Amino acid sequence: MDKLIRTVVFDFEGTLVDFQWRLEAAQTELRRAFAEQGYVVEGNYAEMWNAAADLAAPQGRLEALRRALFPVYDRWDADALTRWSPRLGASALLQRLADRHVESAMVSNVGRAALGAALVRFGLQRRLWPVLSRDDVIHLKPNPEGVSAVLAAMKAPAEEALFVGDSLADVCAARAIGMRVAIIHGGESQGAAAFAAAPPDWMVSRLGEIADLIA
């Protein structure tokens, strides 16, 4: 039998706010920027970063790669920040979880500057701890590094935690450390077919359904 859920770890963009990153344009620019640094990498924005980081770290070039590439990521974050809006029920869900003494945290591939500004703007920061951004990890989701770090900081067992996200990367990161996963429709990965290779435990249409799952 599954253990009770005592901890919920949220993704940010596409989950608590709507998805606004201009993926095609951003990834085209990022691919070119990686190539200029000598890294020919493929995949989406997270997969490109993880592949390049794995090459750069043994060469002692990880910090140089951050200095070269993170301003590009940050610029696309800042662009999305101008359009982000909270998803319906985001604040109410965090309050309901707090009322039930369920701890809430966040792991996002968004950078610290835009993430922090958005959480304050929408009043979501008060109910989320810890919050890990792209700046706080070496590898982005789907690598489980950030999710593992959050659970360790909270002293929360994976089997008593739920990850709430909107993408296949979220499912893969959570599954890698034994967490259950709920995916909300309408985010980065569109439609049930996107999750055929790694189905989540639950697919929901509204954030309010998360509190019902825990109850």
C-alpha positions in Angstrom: 0.0 0.0 0.0 1.3 3.5 -0.8 2.3 5.5 2.2 0.6 8.8 3.0 1.8 11.8 1.1 3.4 14.3 3.6 5.4 16.3 1.1 4.6 17.9 -2.3 7.3 19.1 -4.6 6.1 21.4 -7.4 7.5 22.3 -10.7 7.0 26.0 -11.6 6.3 26.9 -15.2 3.4 25.1 -16.7 2.4 23.9 -13.2 1.8 26.8 -10.8 1.9 29.3 -13.6 1.1 29.0 -17.3 3.8 27.9 -19.8 5.2 30.9 -21.6 8.7 30.0 -22.7 9.2 30.5 -26.5 10.6 27.0 -26.9 11.5 26.9 -30.6 13.2 30.3 -30.7 15.0 29.8 -27.4 16.3 26.3 -28.3 17.6 27.5 -31.6 19.5 30.3 -29.9 20.8 27.9 -27.2 22.0 25.3 -29.7 24.0 28.0 -31.5 25.4 29.3 -28.2 26.5 25.9 -27.1 28.2 25.3 -30.5 30.1 28.6 -30.1 31.5 27.2 -26.8 32.5 24.0 -28.5 29.6 21.8 -27.5 27.5 20.2 -30.2 24.5 19.0 -28.3 20.9 18.0 -29.2 17.6 17.8 -27.4 15.5 20.4 -25.6 16.8 23.2 -23.5 17.4 20.9 -20.5 18.9 18.0 -22.3 21.3 20.3 -24.1 22.5 21.8 -20.8 22.9 18.4 -19.1 24.9 17.0 -22.0 27.2 20.0 -22.2 27.6 20.1 -18.4 28.7 16.5 -18.4 31.4 17.3 -21.0 32.4 20.6 -19.3 32.8 19.3 -15.7 35.7 16.9 -16.3 37.4 19.6 -18.3 37.1 22.1 -15.4 35.0 24.3 -17.7 31.6 24.1 -15.9 31.7 27.6 -14.5 32.8 29.0 -17.8 29.9 27.3 -19.5 27.5 28.8 -16.9 28.9 32.3 -17.6 28.4 31.8 -21.3 25.0 30.1 -21.4 23.1 31.2 -18.3 22.6 34.7 -19.6 20.9 33.2 -22.7 18.6 31.1 -20.5 18.0 34.1 -18.2 16.9 36.3 -21.1 14.3 33.8 -22.2 13.1 33.4 -18.5 12.8 37.2 -18.4 10.7 37.2 -21.6 8.4 34.5 -20.1 8.1 36.5 -16.9 6.4 39.3 -18.7 3.5 36.9 -19.6 3.3 34.4 -16.7 0.0 34.2 -14.8 -0.8 31.9 -11.9 -2.8 28.8 -12.9 -6.3 28.8 -11.4 -6.2 27.6 -7.8 -2.4 27.8 -7.3 -2.5 29.9 -4.1 -5.5 28.1 -2.7 -3.9 24.7 -3.2 -0.7 25.8 -1.3 -2.9 27.1 1.5 -4.9 23.9 1.7 -1.8 21.8 1.9 -0.4 24.0 4.6 -3.7 23.7 6.6 -3.3 19.9 6.4 0.4 20.1 7.5 1.7 18.9 4.2 5.0 20.6 3.3 5.4 22.2 -0.1 8.7 22.8 -2.0 9.8 23.5 -5.6 12.3 22.4 -8.2 12.3 24.4 -11.4 14.5 24.6 -14.5 13.8 28.3 -14.5 16.7 30.6 -13.2 16.7 32.2 -9.8 16.1 35.8 -10.9 12.9 35.2 -12.8 11.7 32.5 -10.5 12.1 34.6 -7.4 10.5 37.6 -9.0 7.5 35.6 -10.1 7.0 33.8 -6.8 6.9 37.2 -5.0 4.7 38.8 -7.6 2.1 36.1 -7.2 2.5 35.7 -3.5 3.5 32.0 -3.7 6.9 32.2 -2.0 5.4 32.1 1.5 4.3 28.4 1.3 7.3 27.0 -0.6 10.5 25.8 1.0 13.0 25.0 -0.2 13.0 26.4 -3.7 15.6 25.2 -6.1 16.3 26.9 -9.4 18.5 26.2 -12.4 21.2 28.2 -10.6 21.3 25.8 -7.7 22.1 22.5 -9.5 24.5 21.1 -12.0 21.8 19.1 -13.9 18.3 20.1 -14.9 15.3 17.9 -14.8 14.8 15.2 -16.1 17.9 14.5 -14.1 16.7 13.9 -10.5 19.5 16.0 -8.8 17.3 18.9 -7.8 14.5 16.8 -6.5 16.8 14.6 -4.5 18.4 17.7 -2.9 15.0 19.1 -1.9 13.9 15.9 -0.3 17.2 15.7 1.6 16.8 19.2 2.8 13.3 18.5 4.0 14.3 15.1 5.4 11.4 13.7 3.5 11.3 10.1 2.3 10.6 9.8 -1.5 7.8 7.2 -0.8 6.0 9.8 1.2 6.3 12.6 -1.4 4.4 13.6 -4.5 5.9 15.5 -7.4 3.4 17.8 -9.3 4.5 18.9 -12.7 3.5 19.3 -16.3 6.2 17.6 -18.4 7.8 14.3 -19.2 11.0 15.6 -17.6 9.1 16.0 -14.3 7.9 12.4 -14.5 11.4 11.1 -15.2 13.0 13.1 -12.4 10.5 12.0 -9.8 10.4 8.3 -10.9 14.2 8.1 -10.8 14.1 8.5 -7.0 10.8 6.6 -6.3 8.4 9.5 -6.0 4.8 9.4 -7.1 3.9 11.9 -9.8 0.8 13.9 -10.8 0.8 15.8 -14.1 -1.5 18.7 -14.8 -2.7 19.1 -18.4 -1.9 22.2 -20.4 1.8 22.7 -19.7 5.0 22.0 -21.5 4.2 18.4 -22.6 0.8 18.4 -24.3 -1.6 15.4 -24.3 -1.5 12.0 -22.8 0.5 10.6 -25.7 3.5 12.7 -24.6 3.7 10.5 -21.5 3.3 7.1 -23.2 6.9 6.1 -22.4 6.6 7.1 -18.7 3.0 7.5 -17.5 2.5 9.5 -14.3 0.4 8.1 -11.4 -2.3 10.7 -12.0 -3.3 13.2 -14.7 -5.3 16.1 -13.5 -7.0 19.1 -15.2 -7.1 21.4 -12.2 -4.7 22.2 -9.4 -7.5 21.7 -6.9 -7.5 18.0 -7.7 -4.1 17.6 -6.1 -5.5 18.3 -2.6 -8.2 15.7 -3.3 -5.5 13.1 -4.2 -3.7 13.7 -0.9 -7.0 13.5 1.1 
